[in-house]
Amino acid sequence: MQLIFNRESSIARILPFLLAWSIGVTAFGQVRGSVETFDNEPNAMSWFVYDFGDGMFYSPGWDVFMDGDPDLFTIVEPGSGVSLLADVTSSRGELVGDFSGNRIAGMGCEAFVEDAAGLDYAEFYFVSDGVFYFSLEFGGLETFGSDDWVFITVDFKEDPWYLLGDEGFTEVELTDEILSSVTEVGVDFFANDARTESMLVAIDDFVLFPETILPELGVARTGSDFVLSFVREVSQEYKVMKSPDLKDWKDLEGHSEITGDSIYTVTDPLAGKAFYQVETDFFLTIIPDVDPP
């Protein structure tokens, strides 16, 4: 691993760069439903490794398995821990920002541990206003006992989150204010002393899950037509369905795979009794490639 710098605080170490970055790349920013696939090496190398053993930052490794699906990896020593993390300089800045305003519900990733018995636990964390918030723990054997990739997720509202203070961890409710200024996200891996050698840990497909926002439907009648309208949300897909009896539902022709971020209007001729519904779910957007340095 390449040594980068000592950890004072995540924001302090990049503050001079942030001033230039905020002027030069203002087109970048968080998108609801972002996923970092690490398929592009510059994207992966924009992330960092923090080593709890020596308190230093390093560059991560990329594509350890060389199986056509690149990943982000590092090494953790027995009895120590590491973070694989992103901040405003990582992945075009799309993994940090206003989680509350952008209706981000949680985060997740695929994770791999070389030896589940040698892992104490893994956890997600994020930083807001200089404060670290930690997720529930994913136990070594309990979570990674299959010795294969495992998809782990946490919800900002439904799952417990913790602060670390002088008396240990204290559960905390994540308010909109806390989630409005996220400056760093990552995954921690802590090894126990069961192994005598270092082991590999890796992540792939790091996701910010958007909240699925149910549309408010507007209905009207225009002449002999039924008119249905709703506001589309970014990173959500919709389809309109129709039924004569609330049992037999069929897609309304021409109104499936609806995306966008404005008002959508459906006009359907009135012909006897009919019922309508709108189904929606989120989709994920791959973070575009970072340009090579």
C-alpha positions as CSV (number, residue, x, y, z in Angstrom):
1,M,0.0,0.0,0.0
2,Q,1.2,3.6,-0.7
3,L,1.3,5.9,2.3
4,I,-0.5,9.1,1.8
5,F,-0.8,11.1,5.1
6,N,-1.4,11.0,8.8
7,R,-5.0,11.2,10.0
8,E,-5.8,14.4,11.8
9,S,-9.4,14.7,10.7
10,S,-11.0,13.8,7.4
11,I,-12.0,17.4,6.5
12,A,-8.8,19.1,7.7
13,R,-6.5,17.0,5.6
14,I,-8.3,18.0,2.3
15,L,-9.4,21.5,3.1
16,P,-7.0,23.3,0.8
17,F,-8.0,21.0,-2.0
18,L,-11.7,21.4,-1.3
19,L,-11.5,25.1,-1.9
20,A,-10.2,24.5,-5.4
21,W,-12.4,21.5,-6.0
22,S,-15.7,23.3,-5.1
23,I,-14.9,25.9,-7.8
24,G,-13.6,23.6,-10.5
25,V,-16.0,20.7,-10.4
26,T,-19.3,22.0,-9.3
27,A,-21.0,19.8,-11.8
28,F,-20.3,16.8,-9.7
29,G,-22.5,16.0,-6.7
30,Q,-24.7,13.4,-5.1
31,V,-27.3,11.6,-7.2
32,R,-30.1,9.6,-5.5
33,G,-29.3,5.9,-5.9
34,S,-25.6,6.1,-6.7
35,V,-23.5,2.9,-6.8
36,E,-19.8,2.8,-7.1
37,T,-18.8,-0.4,-8.9
38,F,-15.1,0.1,-8.9
39,D,-14.9,-1.0,-12.5
40,N,-12.7,2.0,-13.3
41,E,-9.3,2.1,-11.6
42,P,-9.2,5.9,-11.1
43,N,-12.6,5.6,-9.3
44,A,-11.2,3.0,-7.0
45,M,-8.0,4.9,-6.3
46,S,-9.9,8.0,-5.3
47,W,-10.9,6.0,-2.2
48,F,-8.7,5.7,0.9
49,V,-7.6,3.1,3.5
50,Y,-7.2,4.2,7.2
51,D,-5.1,1.8,9.3
52,F,-6.1,1.8,13.0
53,G,-2.8,0.1,13.8
54,D,-0.6,3.0,12.9
55,G,-3.1,5.8,12.4
56,M,-2.1,6.4,8.8
57,F,-3.9,6.7,5.5
58,Y,-2.9,4.6,2.5
59,S,-4.0,3.9,-1.0
60,P,-6.3,0.9,-1.5
61,G,-5.7,-2.1,-3.8
62,W,-7.8,-2.7,-6.9
63,D,-9.0,-5.8,-8.6
64,V,-7.4,-8.4,-6.4
65,F,-9.3,-11.4,-7.9
66,M,-8.9,-10.3,-11.5
67,D,-12.2,-12.1,-12.4
68,G,-13.7,-9.5,-14.6
69,D,-15.5,-7.7,-11.7
70,P,-13.0,-5.4,-10.1
71,D,-13.2,-4.6,-6.3
72,L,-11.5,-2.5,-3.7
73,F,-9.3,-4.3,-1.1
74,T,-6.7,-3.9,1.6
75,I,-5.0,-5.9,4.3
76,V,-5.8,-6.0,8.0
77,E,-3.4,-7.2,10.6
78,P,-4.4,-9.5,13.6
79,G,-5.8,-7.5,16.5
80,S,-6.1,-4.3,14.4
81,G,-8.6,-2.7,12.0
82,V,-8.9,-0.8,8.7
83,S,-11.4,1.5,7.1
84,L,-12.2,1.6,3.3
85,L,-13.6,5.1,2.9
86,A,-14.7,7.8,0.6
87,D,-15.0,11.6,1.0
88,V,-15.7,14.5,-1.2
89,T,-12.6,13.8,-3.3
90,S,-13.8,10.2,-4.0
91,S,-16.1,8.9,-6.7
92,R,-16.8,12.4,-8.1
93,G,-18.2,13.4,-4.7
94,E,-21.4,11.5,-5.3
95,L,-21.2,9.4,-2.0
96,V,-21.3,12.4,0.4
97,G,-23.6,15.4,0.8
98,D,-27.1,16.1,1.9
99,F,-28.6,12.6,2.6
100,S,-31.7,14.1,4.2
101,G,-32.5,16.5,1.3
102,N,-31.8,13.8,-1.3
103,R,-33.9,11.2,0.6
104,I,-31.1,8.7,1.0
105,A,-32.4,5.8,3.1
106,G,-29.3,3.8,3.7
107,M,-26.1,2.3,2.3
108,G,-24.7,-1.1,1.5
109,C,-22.0,-3.0,-0.3
110,E,-20.7,-6.4,-1.2
111,A,-18.0,-7.4,1.3
112,F,-15.4,-10.2,1.3
113,V,-13.3,-11.4,4.2
114,E,-10.5,-13.9,3.6
115,D,-11.0,-15.6,6.9
116,A,-14.3,-15.1,8.7
117,A,-13.0,-16.7,11.9
118,G,-10.2,-14.1,12.0
119,L,-12.6,-11.2,11.8
120,D,-14.1,-9.7,14.9
121,Y,-16.7,-7.6,13.0
122,A,-17.3,-5.2,10.2
123,E,-19.5,-2.0,10.4
124,F,-20.5,1.0,8.3
125,Y,-19.8,4.5,9.4
126,F,-20.2,8.1,8.3
127,V,-19.0,11.5,9.4
128,S,-21.3,14.5,9.8
129,D,-20.0,17.9,11.2
130,G,-16.8,16.2,12.3
131,V,-18.7,13.5,14.3
132,F,-18.4,9.8,13.5
133,Y,-21.5,7.6,13.5
134,F,-21.3,3.8,13.5
135,S,-23.8,1.2,12.4
136,L,-24.7,-2.1,13.9
137,E,-21.9,-4.7,13.8
138,F,-21.7,-7.6,11.2
139,G,-20.0,-10.4,13.1
140,G,-17.2,-12.4,11.5
141,L,-18.5,-16.0,11.4
142,E,-22.1,-14.9,11.7
143,T,-22.0,-12.7,8.6
144,F,-19.1,-14.0,6.5
145,G,-19.0,-17.7,7.5
146,S,-19.7,-18.8,3.9
147,D,-16.2,-17.5,2.9
148,D,-17.8,-15.8,-0.1
149,W,-19.0,-12.3,-1.0
150,V,-21.8,-11.1,1.2
151,F,-24.1,-8.1,0.6
152,I,-24.5,-6.1,3.8
153,T,-26.8,-3.1,4.2
154,V,-27.9,-0.6,6.9
155,D,-30.9,1.8,7.1
156,F,-30.5,5.2,8.6
157,K,-33.9,5.2,10.3
158,E,-34.7,1.5,10.9
159,D,-31.4,0.2,12.2
160,P,-29.5,1.3,15.3
161,W,-26.6,3.8,15.0
162,Y,-24.1,4.7,17.7
163,L,-21.7,7.4,18.9
164,L,-18.4,6.6,20.6
165,G,-17.8,8.5,23.8
166,D,-15.7,8.3,26.9
167,E,-18.0,5.6,28.3
168,G,-18.3,3.5,25.1
169,F,-20.9,3.4,22.5
170,T,-24.2,5.2,22.9
171,E,-27.2,4.7,20.6
172,V,-28.3,7.8,18.8
173,E,-31.2,8.8,16.6
174,L,-30.1,10.1,13.2
175,T,-31.9,13.4,12.7
176,D,-32.4,15.2,9.4
177,E,-29.8,17.7,10.5
178,I,-27.2,15.0,11.1
179,L,-27.9,13.5,7.7
180,S,-27.8,16.8,5.9
181,S,-24.0,17.2,6.0
182,V,-22.3,13.9,5.4
183,T,-18.6,14.4,4.5
184,E,-17.3,10.8,4.7
185,V,-18.6,7.3,4.4
186,G,-16.9,3.9,4.8
187,V,-16.7,0.3,6.0
188,D,-14.6,-0.7,9.0
189,F,-13.1,-4.2,9.4
190,F,-11.6,-5.3,12.8
191,A,-9.6,-8.5,13.0
192,N,-9.2,-10.5,16.2
193,D,-6.1,-12.4,17.3
194,A,-7.3,-15.8,16.0
195,R,-5.0,-15.5,13.0
196,T,-1.2,-14.9,13.2
197,E,-1.0,-13.5,9.7
198,S,-2.6,-10.5,8.0
199,M,-5.7,-11.2,5.9
200,L,-7.4,-9.6,2.9
201,V,-10.7,-7.7,3.1
202,A,-12.5,-6.3,0.1
203,I,-15.7,-4.4,-0.9
204,D,-17.6,-3.9,-4.2
205,D,-20.7,-2.2,-5.4
206,F,-21.0,0.5,-2.7
207,V,-24.5,1.8,-2.8
208,L,-26.5,4.7,-1.4
209,F,-30.1,3.5,-1.4
210,P,-32.7,6.1,-2.2
211,E,-35.9,6.2,-0.2
212,T,-38.8,5.0,-2.3
213,I,-41.2,8.0,-2.4
214,L,-44.8,7.1,-3.1
215,P,-46.4,9.5,-5.6
216,E,-49.4,11.6,-4.7
217,L,-51.9,11.0,-7.5
218,G,-54.0,13.7,-9.1
219,V,-57.2,12.7,-10.9
220,A,-59.5,14.6,-13.2
221,R,-61.9,14.2,-16.1
222,T,-61.5,16.0,-19.4
223,G,-64.4,15.4,-21.7
224,S,-64.6,11.7,-22.2
225,D,-61.1,11.0,-20.9
226,F,-59.8,10.1,-17.4
227,V,-56.6,12.0,-16.5
228,L,-54.1,10.8,-13.9
229,S,-51.0,12.8,-13.0
230,F,-48.1,12.5,-10.5
231,V,-44.7,13.9,-9.9
232,R,-41.7,11.7,-10.8
233,E,-38.7,11.4,-8.5
234,V,-35.1,11.1,-9.6
235,S,-33.9,7.5,-9.5
236,Q,-37.4,6.0,-9.4
237,E,-39.2,4.1,-12.1
238,Y,-43.0,4.0,-12.5
239,K,-45.7,2.1,-14.3
240,V,-49.4,2.7,-14.5
241,M,-51.8,-0.3,-14.2
242,K,-55.5,-0.6,-14.9
243,S,-58.1,-3.1,-13.7
244,P,-61.8,-3.6,-14.2
245,D,-62.4,-5.2,-10.8
246,L,-59.4,-4.6,-8.5
247,K,-58.2,-8.2,-9.1
248,D,-57.0,-8.4,-12.7
249,W,-54.4,-5.8,-13.1
250,K,-52.6,-5.1,-16.4
251,D,-50.0,-2.5,-17.5
252,L,-51.6,0.4,-19.2
253,E,-50.1,0.4,-22.7
254,G,-47.4,3.0,-23.2
255,H,-47.1,3.9,-19.6
256,S,-44.4,1.5,-18.3
257,E,-40.7,2.2,-17.4
258,I,-41.5,5.8,-16.7
259,T,-38.6,7.9,-15.4
260,G,-37.7,11.6,-15.0
261,D,-38.2,14.3,-12.4
262,S,-41.3,16.3,-13.5
263,I,-45.1,15.9,-13.7
264,Y,-46.3,12.9,-15.7
265,T,-49.8,12.8,-17.1
266,V,-51.8,9.8,-18.3
267,T,-54.9,10.3,-20.4
268,D,-57.1,7.3,-20.9
269,P,-60.6,7.1,-22.6
270,L,-63.5,6.5,-20.3
271,A,-65.2,3.2,-21.1
272,G,-67.0,1.6,-18.3
273,K,-65.8,1.0,-14.8
274,A,-62.0,1.0,-14.3
275,F,-59.4,1.3,-11.5
276,Y,-55.9,2.7,-11.8
277,Q,-52.8,2.3,-9.7
278,V,-49.2,3.5,-10.0
279,E,-46.3,1.1,-9.0
280,T,-42.9,2.5,-8.3
281,D,-39.4,1.4,-7.2
282,F,-36.0,2.9,-7.1
283,F,-33.2,2.1,-9.5
284,L,-29.4,2.6,-9.1
285,T,-27.2,4.9,-11.2
286,I,-23.5,3.9,-11.7
287,I,-21.2,6.7,-10.8
288,P,-19.4,7.9,-14.0
289,D,-15.7,7.2,-14.5
290,V,-13.3,9.5,-12.8
291,D,-10.7,10.8,-15.2
292,P,-7.2,9.4,-14.8
293,P,-4.8,11.6,-12.8
